[in-house]
Amino acid sequence: MKKVLHTLAAILISVVSYAQVGIGTDNPDNSAMLQVASSEKGFLLPQMTSTQRNAVSSPANGLQVYDTTTNSIWFFNGSYWVNTQAMATVGDVKSGLQTNDHSGWVLLDGRSIGTLSDNQKAAASALGLSGTLPNAADAYLVQNGGSMGAISGSNTVTLTQANLPNVSFSGTAASAGGHTHTVDPAPVDTDSKGNHTHTVDPAPVNTDTKGEHTHTGSVGGSNWLGGGTLTGGFNAGTFPFQIPNLTINPAGDHFHTVDIPSTTSSENGAHKHSIDIPSTTSSSNGAHTHDVTVSSGGSATPVNVAPKSLSVNMFIYLGL
């Protein structure tokens, strides 16, 4: 009891004399309001779980506690609790082989910010994040002046003709030697020329042979007169005389020629005629060549520009 009274008396004397408190020392440092000195014991902060720490009502700036859940010292920076063991500031980004959230570090996997703790929600809002966390899958860190946490770009690129060297793909076909080309235009219809007729004059044709036959007819008639001498097997004498109807002896197989007279078609109104232009063959123009176009054969397959990499997870520090 005497020892306790002595200690209290010493503290009161120190406060009155120097407005400072020294525990374990009579001469606290001028820069310290309270100095605890010991070579055997330490200074012990209040100990509590993370749930209890987050439940502290209106924590003062700089308030410190030892969190038994994370086994680390935390302090309140005026907006949220900071884990001194993590040595990180809200908004810091790191890569790691961890697969889940840990010690205030949150996996950037595109999840809803609404699934985070209240402290982490406040930290995310202070960073300008809303809705969901950025999804860092297959993404690379870059400082490009864009919005913080925005995901953009692609790991592939498709080349266009403008990306290729200026090379002309052309060639000349082998000589085919002297040759010709045949062109056979399709039949075409003439324009209508109005009402008109057509005259057709068929060429003479021969009748089919009808075999052995005779012809009967009269020569002269009863009033036919002539002059001359008739010799032969009957009534030889001197003209004038009358020859009766005669039958010509068979002349053997023969045919007759028939000349069909020309005919004119009747008018059939306005109409057109189909003309089939005959095929024509060009004259040989000697050995010559033809220009050809050569395809590059490309298929516009995207090129993968992602470098060889180490697979890790990306985290952002939002506290607990």
Secondary structure, DSSP 4 states (H G I P E B T S, - for coil): -HHHHHHHHHHHHHHHHHS-EEES-SS--TT-SEEE--SS------EE-HHHHHT-SSPPTT-EEEETTTTEEEEE-SSSEEETTTT--TT-EEEES--S-BTTEEE-B--BGGGS-HHHHHHHHHTT--SB--B-TT------SS-TT-----SEE---GGGS-----EEEPPP--S---EE-PPPEEPPP--S---EE-PPPEEPPP--S---EE-SS-TT----SEE-SSS--EES------EEPPP--S---EE-PPPEEPPP--S---EE-PPPEEPPP--S---EEE-------PPEE-PPP----EEEEE---
